[in-house]
Amino acid sequence: MADRKRDPVAVIGLGRFGSALAIELTQRGTEVLGIDNSPKHVQALSGQITDIATADSTDLAALKQLGVPDFYRAVVAIGSDLEASILTASLLVELEIGHIWAKAVSRQHGRILRRIGVHHVVFPEHDMGERVAHLVSGRMLDYMQVDENFAFAKMCPPEEFVDIPLGQSGLRRRYGVTVVAVKVQGEEFTYATAETELGHGDMIIVSGRTDRVERFAELP
């Protein structure tokens, strides 16, 4: 079976989100084809990603000429021009690209993208705002929501669970969350077990339903 992790990625739309994505993918060793209709955006990224072109992504012939149909993964990073975003995404669906990601700037925009066949819709501004809100409002050091009702959070352990083996703490029964990893100061993260005892200054990764993770993070 082919290793899809290293398959080239077409990134269409090279504004702030698209350019940051294209550069990050390139630095991680993924070949990237960047496409934008603005010569200014293309020139700014020249030499920073694998391949780049100025083209109209709403033109099927232009996409074919650039070899986009040969890509297994593509990202529509167009945000400001909703018509171009939707038309580009629909052409990628027509070309039967294996995995299509698309940036959405509103819930309605996201619904339209899903209806036309986009596999993954992302809301960069909303998701970042939500993440920062969690970090600002509680004891979380980092936060990632992986589904509508499931999240991971990095935090320091609440006082009541320090120096008690996790298996005896009743943490999961009482709060509905699981400590999946622990980092002792000066060491790396390791998997948590029933015998793990949390200490002051430790860092933990907690998983569970979003509301329960949030409630757990509010404990002193």
Salt bridges, closest charged atoms under 4 A:
ASP7 OD2 - ARG4 NH1 2.85
GLU24 OE2 - ARG28 NE 2.74
ASP36 OD1 - HIS41 ND1 3.45
GLU125 OE2 - LYS103 NZ 3.48
ASP127 OD1 - HIS126 ND1 3.36
ASP142 OD1 - ARG131 NH2 2.41
GLU159 OE2 - HIS200 NE2 3.65
GLU160 OE1 - ARG174 NH2 2.52
ASP211 OD1 - ARG209 NE 3.49
GLU214 OE2 - HIS134 NE2 2.47
